Each structure stands twice: as structure tokens, then as C-alpha cells.
Amino acid sequence: MKFAVLASDGAARRGRLEFARGTVETPAFMPVGTCGTVKAMTPEELVDIGTEIVLGNTFHLWLRPGLEVIAAHQGLHRFMHWQRPILTDSGGFQVFSLAKLRRLSEAGVHFRSPVDGAEVFLSPEESMRIQRVLGSDVAMQFDECTPYPAGETQARASMELSLRWAVRSRDAYRDGPDGAPPPGVLFGIVQGGMYRALRAASWEGLAKLDLPGHAIGGLAVGEPEEERLRVLEETVPLMPAGRPRYLMGVGRPQDIVAAVARGIDMFDCVMPTRHARNGHLFTSEGVLNIRNAGHARDSSPVDAACDCYTCRHYSRAYLRHLDQAREILGSRLNTIHNLHFYQALMRDIRDAIAASRFGAWRADFERRTARTVAEPVA
Amino acid sequence: MKFAVLASDGAARRGRLEFARGTVETPAFMPVGTCGTVKAMTPEELVDIGTEIVLGNTFHLWLRPGLEVIAAHQGLHRFMHWQRPILTDSGGFQVFSLAKLRRLSEAGVHFRSPVDGAEVFLSPEESMRIQRVLGSDVAMQFDECTPYPAGETQARASMELSLRWAVRSRDAYRDGPDGAPPPGVLFGIVQGGMYRALRAASWEGLAKLDLPGHAIGGLAVGEPEEERLRVLEETVPLMPAGRPRYLMGVGRPQDIVAAVARGIDMFDCVMPTRHARNGHLFTSEGVLNIRNAGHARDSSPVDAACDCYTCRHYSRAYLRHLDQAREILGSRLNTIHNLHFYQALMRDIRDAIAASRFGAWRADFERRTARTVAEPVA
């Protein structure tokens, strides 16, 4: 993987990640393919709307269909028919948010599988083994996502554990049991909760590992927006300018813009896909709820300014009807629209930074967002 | 609408239907678009696998989203973004199979809507009004689908009612309330249960209306296969060779082949789409159940002989995984495969008739089918 910053505007950066499987223009948004599919979408449709990288979930794929199945396809790319880069998370976040009866120790986490109730164990070494088998272009270190709120003692212990796990992740990822080189690169994760000193200590520890990219974890876990932005402002400047910075699990369009303004290059979030299936559609004028009865006879598109497949061919009334009738095509068309919205947003952001007009673009974007947050259009 | 028989081989015919909206090669299979969408598919995907006409359901569309909504889109074609021909049923079949508390009279049928419980009334005149608003290229007369089994007295009364409704359908379809010409053509429906004399009487009555096409109704309602084939053999020869013959609601691949051999030109059935969503996939070697654990690690396609999008890019293991995880993409890929199988079957049938080798092709097809019906492949 190579990374280059092509332009910057304030703290915002316009960059490019190059992988053997393809190029990713940054700031980039990664749609989430939890179970080996970005829900409702084919890979061709994802490419069509400008997707260059997707995120896969180690935890879900490990439990179902299981690694033997994916290994029989030589990895996740062939299994899901996606030929461009894949970033996989480490499974840690899902263990802590989904699994019941978990038991944390220095070694790792014992828990019961939500798929079949089996007793399973995830550790830095196991997470690296899984991500090697998946064949991820970017693997993430195994970490503990510090909950919010957390006192300083708890946040410190959690951060220090994640640091020790980072070392074990690095070693296990590099030295696979089969002697083969790793299939991609490993990113570290800065933790430390909402505490400036802990974030700094986390970064100091991670920096020694000299990893090619870094994420900021432990945000988008329920903290107020000002807290998140403060942590970003305190943490990002510590991180090397020449390596990509990934803000995990963020977020709403306005959250992405605010984080780009603070120097973030990569994002992932289930929001566009999940919102789509619930009938919440992103538009240049704000979020539109397609279930609203006001759309029942409306033959106009979701967003007249949008050139996605859905807006070119279907009306609000048709999408509302599909949603009411619980038709699969409704989830499809809504997902196409929302992911197109996100990828178009990222293109706008990149263009604005490249043209040194990100500040003005952002001010305009925030004016529009502020209005629509206060007054949902429909 | 124009219809021409281009070739025949025994009773089997290779024909062509021409509509203002496009050509339909016959024998033709019409995927079912119950609620204004062929479930899980876009129109482009349907065209891609060779679909030339789809079926829409008057009953479902009338109750939801309702005619005002579809009228606001100038009809069903624009509402669902399907530019090729549409045939709509009359709603009669669904009234009798889905609605509770129905009350039948000479005038029509009162029943409670399964969507919202409202008291509604469907009659030949109302069915024609609906199908005119939908803008169907082929509308079907309003009829009563005689149940199976039915005694001769019951079957005769039902058939005679359908004949009287045929006359009212013809009049109402021709003379719309708005004075505008009808948007397409009207087909009549031969009823009469399993009784040769009643089928003949039904045909005699219908023939006087001089409609441009005809369906055989009241089959595929639970009768034994031999009964169905006998009724076809007794009824089809009565019908004029120069007009299309449509066997409603049929069926399995082997049922279609047997009916083509008896002179049928058009078919519709929910089987390929519904089976797909339940993981039953049609192959040249028989039906494959993708839920079978034997497919869990199988990286081969559903059917190595198939060139559909699904078989070109995805494995049995992946499809099984999507089914287990209840992923929308699973329903999509399975539906693409099954509809492709049906359209490829129809192409094979047409080619065999055109080349005067339908008999030999059919014998080979039935050999394969007999084997796989006895021994499901998986």
C-alpha cells in the first residue's frame, strides 16, 4: 500500500491510497459489508456509484459462514465477487457490542456466539489469523473499544490493554503460521477515551510499531459531538501526515465533513445502508422519510438534483409503495440512492480540497445541514 | 396487437406477438410482478435475461398503492419503470383465493381487503376500469376461477357466470367512461372445470365475442396432471390457430413443456421467483436446494452449464451463506438464476419448434426431468 497526500486545505487532506487491487481516492467512504455483502447491493452496483473500497466484518464472517468456507474460495474477495480493496475490522468492536456473557482477560475474550450459542475465543492472534485468511487489503489490530462514558482509570487500563494487543497483533499479522507474507497491511488503533493525555500515550505506544496507517477508535460510541471533535483536534495532529487516518464508525454526512476538516482520510458507517432499508433517504435538502404519507401520490424523484439510478427512474410514490409492500426492490433502490449520496459527498469534498475551497464549501454545506436538521424536509 | 404463427411442430407453435411497446416471441414465459415489481428484480435485469413481457396483478395494485397513485404516473409502465408489454390479470383469481368474507352475486364480488380490511367490490366493469388505468397491453376478462374439485352443476353455473361476465368485460373495456380507446387488447378466458362439454360450451360462448386472444383458466388449481393435460387436449383444438393461447398460472418447467406440446403460447407462474426466495434453484439436472448443508463449502456454481450472472460470479457456498444470513442479495441472485433458467427454457423450446425437432428435444427434456424428479440432485 502506498499513500500520498495530493493537496491540503487547512487540516483537510486530499489523498490517494494505492493497493495492488486498486486505487482509493481520499477522503474515502467505505460501505459496510457486514456478512460478505453490502446489504442489497451487487459489487457492480457499488462500483457504478464510485465505491473503491468496502469494509468487511471479521466477527460476523468468522462465525458465519466460517473461515473454512472462505478459505475454500481463496479469501473474501472471490467469495463475495469484489475485486477492489477490502478493509476488515478486528472483530473487537462486535465482541463488545453484540456478544453476551463475554469474559475479558489479558489473553483475549471468551464469549458465546450470537449465531449458534457456541463458546468461542477471540484474541489478537486469532483476529490476525482470521484477517489473513479473509485476505484483507487492510487488517485492523485487535483492540478493546473503550465504552462511553469511562472514568480515567478504566480508560487508561483499556487503552494500555489495546496497546499490548497492538504489539501482539503486529507480531501475529507479520508472522503467519504458514510462513506466507501477509496479504495486506495492518493499521493500529488509537484509544484513550475522552482523555487527551491517554490519547497521547496511546499514540506514543503505537508510533513505536511504525504501522503504515492508523485509526482513531472509541469514538461514535455515544459521546457528544463536541467531545468527539475535541478528541479529533487533540489526536490527529499527533499522527504522521504521510500516513492515512481512519475514523472508525463515523457517521452522518455532517460528521464526516467535520472530521475531514480535522484531517481524517477514511470513514465507514452502516448509516447509508441501514437508513435506506428503513426508508430514510439522504438528499441535498436533508433527510426524507419515504414512509411519510405526503409522498403517496408524488411522481417526482427523491432528489431532483440527484443523478443516481433510483432518482433517474423512480418516483417517491413508487418507493413509498415498495416500502409499504415490503418489497426487496425498495431496499435496493433506497440503498443505491443513499450510497450514491455518500460517494457524491466524498467527491465534492475531494474536489473542494483540491481546489483550495474546502472552507467555503464546508460553510455552505453546514448552512444547508443546519437548516435541514432543524426542519426535516419530509 | 398482432400475432403470427411462424412455425409449428405437431401441436406446438413458434409464434410472435407484436405490441406497440415491443415484440414477444412465443412460447413466452411472463414473470409475475404482483405488486408492481417482479420481486427482487429491476426492469433492466429482467430485460437482460430475455424478459419481453411481465404480468401485473390487478387485485394487488388496486388495493395498494391504489389507482389514483398509478394514474398520477400515467399507468403501471411508468410507475414501475417497465417499458415493454404488460399483461394484467382481472383480479378474479385473487378475490377467490385471498379475500375473506367474500359474497358473490351476478353483479360481482363483495369482499374485505386483505390490506386494510375495507369493504370493497369488484365486478367486470370495475376490473376493466382498473386495467384501463393500469394501461395494460393485454387485459384479462373478469371471471370466476372454478375451484377443484367441482361437480358438474357447480362447474356449469360458474362457467356460465364467467361467460356473462365476459360480455360485460368486453363492453366495459371497449367503452371506457372517458370515451378514450382502450390502451391494449382484451383476452377471454375459457372455463368449465374438468368437463369436456362445459369447456366446449365455454368456448362456444366466448367465440362469439371475437376477442384477439384467449386463456385457459381453472387449471393449476390442484387437479392431477393427467386431468390438466386431458383438458388441454380437449380444449386447445377448439381455439383458433391464428390467435394466442395463454395457460394461466402454469407452472413447473415440465408442465410448460407439456402444455407447449399441446399448443399453448403463453405462460405465467410465481414458481421461479418464489422458489428462488426459498432457496430452490432450477438447474439442467433438476432442482437444487441451496439450504442443503452439502453446499456449505462448495465453491462451484449452482449450474456449471448456466451462463447467468449468478452462476458466472458466485458459488453455491456463497448463495447458501446469503440464504442463512437472510441477506437481500441472496434473494436477488437466486431470482436472477431461476428467471434466467425459465427464459433459457423458453428459448430452447422456440428453437426446437422452429427447427422441427421439438419432439426429440422434448423426449430428451422429459428423460432428464423424470430422473431428477425421482432423485433431487441436492
Interface residues (C-beta under 8 A of the other chain):
Chain A: C35 G36 T37 K39 A40 M41 T42 R64 P65 E68 V69 A72 H73 F79 M80 H81 A296 R297 D298 S299 H313 Y314 S315 A317 Y318 R320 H321 L322 Q324 A325 E327 I328 L329 S331 R332
Chain B: C35 G36 T37 K39 A40 M41 T42 R64 P65 E68 V69 A72 H73 F79 M80 H81 A296 R297 D298 S299 H313 Y314 S315 A317 Y318 R320 H321 L322 Q324 A325 E327 I328 L329 S331 R332
